[in-house]
Amino acid sequence: PHTLRYDLMALSLKLPELPQVLIWRYFDDEPFLHYNESSNRTDSWEPRIKRHWRAMTWARETEDLQEMVEQLKRMLAEVTGQKGQDK
């Protein structure tokens, strides 16, 4: 069997030099996909994936990850608001 895992990192502080959200995707514990909100770009460290995926696939992956980012931001805003930490 194979495993697919996502790691998401979100910063609650707005620091101009750092992205607010980073996402890594792992296949069998090997990183193969990276999304950086600052650049709004999905990229792969795996050369076979870069060659195999078409532009349409990259666009769809980026859209999916952008939606993940928006969901995560909404969830963090709700949690911090409930705890009075929204400032």
C-alpha beads as a LAMMPS data file, in Angstrom:
LAMMPS data file: protein, C-alpha beads

87 atoms
86 bonds

1 atom types
1 bond types

-500.0 500.0 xlo xhi
-500.0 500.0 ylo yhi
-500.0 500.0 zlo zhi

Masses

1 110.0

Atoms # bond

1 1 1 0.000 0.000 0.000
2 1 1 0.974 3.612 -0.546
3 1 1 0.401 6.682 1.580
4 1 1 -0.513 10.257 0.639
5 1 1 -0.053 12.932 3.277
6 1 1 -0.494 16.711 3.402
7 1 1 1.345 19.002 5.793
8 1 1 -0.072 22.484 6.145
9 1 1 1.600 25.330 7.968
10 1 1 -0.231 28.565 8.669
11 1 1 1.194 31.635 10.362
12 1 1 -1.184 33.737 12.387
13 1 1 1.191 36.713 12.351
14 1 1 1.384 38.703 9.166
15 1 1 5.071 39.007 8.329
16 1 1 5.798 40.394 4.861
17 1 1 8.878 38.232 4.334
18 1 1 7.053 34.968 5.101
19 1 1 4.130 33.276 3.345
20 1 1 1.015 32.906 5.463
21 1 1 0.397 29.320 4.328
22 1 1 2.657 26.571 3.011
23 1 1 1.470 23.124 1.929
24 1 1 3.576 20.050 1.229
25 1 1 2.272 16.797 -0.188
26 1 1 4.092 13.537 0.462
27 1 1 3.777 10.229 -1.337
28 1 1 5.145 7.326 0.690
29 1 1 6.820 9.874 2.992
30 1 1 8.718 11.481 0.110
31 1 1 7.906 15.145 -0.593
32 1 1 6.687 15.603 -4.137
33 1 1 4.499 18.717 -4.217
34 1 1 4.763 22.165 -2.662
35 1 1 2.366 25.117 -2.607
36 1 1 3.412 28.584 -1.487
37 1 1 0.614 31.086 -0.951
38 1 1 2.950 34.061 -1.451
39 1 1 3.794 33.014 -4.985
40 1 1 0.372 31.388 -5.523
41 1 1 2.202 28.547 -7.184
42 1 1 2.252 24.771 -7.010
43 1 1 5.518 23.078 -7.827
44 1 1 6.989 19.613 -7.643
45 1 1 10.351 18.412 -6.457
46 1 1 9.841 15.160 -8.315
47 1 1 11.100 15.395 -11.929
48 1 1 8.827 12.573 -13.125
49 1 1 5.765 14.481 -11.933
50 1 1 6.938 17.711 -13.551
51 1 1 7.294 15.922 -16.888
52 1 1 4.084 13.907 -16.628
53 1 1 1.541 16.498 -15.438
54 1 1 0.064 18.832 -17.999
55 1 1 -0.561 22.541 -17.469
56 1 1 -4.261 21.841 -16.881
57 1 1 -3.402 19.427 -14.064
58 1 1 -1.105 21.999 -12.424
59 1 1 -3.864 24.628 -12.656
60 1 1 -6.391 22.261 -11.053
61 1 1 -3.942 21.328 -8.274
62 1 1 -3.256 25.006 -7.599
63 1 1 -6.990 25.785 -7.449
64 1 1 -7.586 22.875 -5.056
65 1 1 -4.756 24.011 -2.800
66 1 1 -5.976 27.618 -2.905
67 1 1 -9.364 26.404 -1.691
68 1 1 -7.636 24.473 1.115
69 1 1 -5.850 27.675 2.115
70 1 1 -9.111 29.638 2.202
71 1 1 -10.806 26.937 4.309
72 1 1 -7.868 26.915 6.705
73 1 1 -7.944 30.716 7.028
74 1 1 -11.683 30.687 7.756
75 1 1 -11.192 27.997 10.381
76 1 1 -8.297 29.876 12.025
77 1 1 -10.287 33.129 12.043
78 1 1 -13.196 31.350 13.713
79 1 1 -10.982 29.698 16.346
80 1 1 -8.994 32.824 17.164
81 1 1 -12.208 34.877 17.301
82 1 1 -13.750 32.417 19.770
83 1 1 -10.695 32.657 21.999
84 1 1 -10.531 36.440 21.820
85 1 1 -7.188 36.234 19.998
86 1 1 -8.311 37.882 16.771
87 1 1 -6.124 40.973 17.189

Bonds

1 1 1 2
2 1 2 3
3 1 3 4
4 1 4 5
5 1 5 6
6 1 6 7
7 1 7 8
8 1 8 9
9 1 9 10
10 1 10 11
11 1 11 12
12 1 12 13
13 1 13 14
14 1 14 15
15 1 15 16
16 1 16 17
17 1 17 18
18 1 18 19
19 1 19 20
20 1 20 21
21 1 21 22
22 1 22 23
23 1 23 24
24 1 24 25
25 1 25 26
26 1 26 27
27 1 27 28
28 1 28 29
29 1 29 30
30 1 30 31
31 1 31 32
32 1 32 33
33 1 33 34
34 1 34 35
35 1 35 36
36 1 36 37
37 1 37 38
38 1 38 39
39 1 39 40
40 1 40 41
41 1 41 42
42 1 42 43
43 1 43 44
44 1 44 45
45 1 45 46
46 1 46 47
47 1 47 48
48 1 48 49
49 1 49 50
50 1 50 51
51 1 51 52
52 1 52 53
53 1 53 54
54 1 54 55
55 1 55 56
56 1 56 57
57 1 57 58
58 1 58 59
59 1 59 60
60 1 60 61
61 1 61 62
62 1 62 63
63 1 63 64
64 1 64 65
65 1 65 66
66 1 66 67
67 1 67 68
68 1 68 69
69 1 69 70
70 1 70 71
71 1 71 72
72 1 72 73
73 1 73 74
74 1 74 75
75 1 75 76
76 1 76 77
77 1 77 78
78 1 78 79
79 1 79 80
80 1 80 81
81 1 81 82
82 1 82 83
83 1 83 84
84 1 84 85
85 1 85 86
86 1 86 87
